[in-house]
Structure formats: structure tokens, C-alpha cells
Amino acid sequence: AAGKLPLRVDVVDMNPGIVRSARDLGLLGHVADASHADVLEHLGINHAHIAIVTIPDPLAARAIIKQIRVCAPDTHIIARGRYHRHVQELFDAGAQE
């Protein structure tokens, strides 16, 4: 699946179990907080074509999106809102989809 794609896929999560599952799928997994610029920069966010934010907490999702936008203004950001009422907030933070 994704682990066989000819591109780099990094999964960043605070939950070690999720990171372990990502690694089991052949992805690069990192236990870290993606709302911190130093984490994003260490992972090379400025080279990313796409960032996908799926965290269910709308405040944390907005913080991550804003930080990605600062560190990598040209990266396309796709975000998932847990509830429809949060979607506009994610767009306002800098997500494109």
C-alpha cells in the first residue's frame, strides 16, 4: 500500500501505538507534536508537497495547520474536521482542502 509508493510518507503522532502501526505499514513514523516548528523543520516540511492533518481536536488541528503554513507556505494542506462546523476554521487557518 502506501509503504510501496515511490515517495516519502511521514506519520507524526503523539500516540506511540499509531506510530508503531504506521511503521508496520512501511511508513516513517515519529512520536512528536506537529504543532512545533522545530519538529516540522526537522522532518523537512519545507520539502513536502502535501501535508494531511487528521487530528480530531480542532484547536490542535488549527495550530498544526498554522505552523505548517509558517514553515512551508507552498505546501498544500489537506485537513479533516471532525465536525462540519469546524471546516471553515481549518480553511481560515490555512488548509486548502
C-alpha positions in Angstrom: 0.0 0.0 0.0 1.4 3.4 1.0 4.7 2.0 2.1 5.3 0.8 -1.5 4.8 4.3 -3.1 7.9 6.0 -4.6 7.6 8.9 -2.2 8.3 9.7 1.4 5.4 9.5 3.8 5.9 10.6 7.4 3.3 10.0 10.1 3.6 12.3 13.1 1.5 11.5 16.2 1.8 11.7 20.0 0.4 8.2 20.3 3.2 5.6 20.1 0.7 2.9 19.1 -0.3 4.9 16.0 3.3 5.5 15.1 4.0 1.8 15.5 1.1 0.9 13.2 2.4 3.4 10.6 5.9 1.8 10.8 4.3 -1.7 10.4 2.9 -0.4 7.1 6.3 0.7 5.9 5.8 4.4 6.6 8.1 6.7 8.6 6.6 7.2 12.0 7.6 9.8 14.5 6.2 10.3 18.1 6.2 14.1 18.2 4.0 17.2 18.4 3.5 18.5 14.9 2.4 21.9 16.2 6.0 22.8 17.0 8.1 24.4 14.2 11.3 22.6 15.3 9.6 19.2 14.8 8.2 20.2 11.3 11.6 21.6 10.3 13.5 18.6 11.5 11.2 16.4 9.4 11.7 18.6 6.3 8.3 20.1 6.0 9.7 22.7 3.6 10.2 19.9 1.1 6.7 18.4 1.4 4.3 18.7 -1.5 1.3 17.8 0.7 0.6 17.8 4.4 -2.5 16.0 5.7 -3.9 16.9 9.1 -6.4 14.4 10.6 -6.3 15.2 14.3 -9.8 15.3 15.7 -9.2 18.2 18.1 -10.0 21.4 16.1 -7.7 23.6 18.2 -4.7 21.3 17.8 -5.5 20.9 14.1 -5.6 24.7 13.6 -2.3 25.1 15.5 -0.6 22.4 13.3 -2.0 24.0 10.0 -0.8 27.4 11.0 2.6 26.1 11.9 2.9 24.3 8.6 1.8 27.4 6.8 4.6 29.4 8.5 7.3 26.8 7.9 6.3 25.7 4.4 4.0 28.3 2.8 3.9 26.5 -0.5 2.9 23.1 0.9 -0.7 22.1 0.0 -2.6 21.3 3.2 -5.5 18.8 3.4 -7.3 18.8 6.7 -10.2 16.7 8.1 -12.6 18.3 10.5 -14.3 16.0 13.0 -17.5 18.0 12.7 -18.7 20.1 9.7 -18.9 23.2 11.9 -15.0 23.2 12.2 -14.3 23.0 8.5 -14.3 26.8 7.9 -11.9 27.2 10.9 -9.5 24.8 9.2 -9.7 26.8 5.9 -9.1 30.0 7.8 -6.0 28.5 9.5 -4.5 27.8 6.0 -5.8 24.4 4.8 -6.8 24.3 1.1 -8.9 21.1 1.3 
